[in-house]
């Protein structure tokens, strides 16, 4: 969603906001979608796996990882922190809130978001063969997470389309950014993870999320993710 204005105005707006990221990174994808939802123009700076740029090293000297949001040259690192920063900076009547206004609801969304990254992300690395571990145990970890998230969706959505209610929210962004990798991981590992019969609410939500106008252009294709995951550079640097 690009704001109205001249090409020069849009270019200036994009120059003010830059994202150091990667097209296949679920951590970066959630940032792209958040900016799209807010209608914020940004410049995408693609990092190459195994060859970290000086800008990345200078912008995130502690973790040296993507994504990093550069706002007027000031770096903000860690994807969940970036999402909260975006929500706090770009506030207006025509920019939807990412986090709920209610403190308890915010806490619930943050809890489940952290749960997703703690359980699903490391299990996917095992299933992709990039870190050591038992693949059956990793698949079981994902299955348990999906069971909890199926229940969480019913409670959080209150009969609406997203974890955030009528619109995509914080937990939708964090969990939804993993969806491209679900099918890729299934293809790589040969293990079925997303079963509609077992997780009807989750799979229906996943379809809605992936077809949303703010998501569909940045969600990577399954075959491209499989090819990316099996490349020698990724195998050498699995956690970048």
ABEGO torsion letter per residue (X at the ends): XBBBEBAAAAAAAAAABBBBBBAABAAAAAAAAAAAAAGBBBBBBBBBBGBBBAAAAAABAAAGBOBBBBBGGBBBBEAAAAAAAAAAABBBAABBBABBABAAAAAAAAAAAAAAAAAAAAAAAAAAGABBEBAAAAAAAAAAAAAAAAAAAAAAAGGBABAAEABBBAAAAAAAAAAAAAAAAAAAAGBBABBAAABAAAAAAAAAAAABAAAAAABBBAAAAAAAAABAAAAABAAX
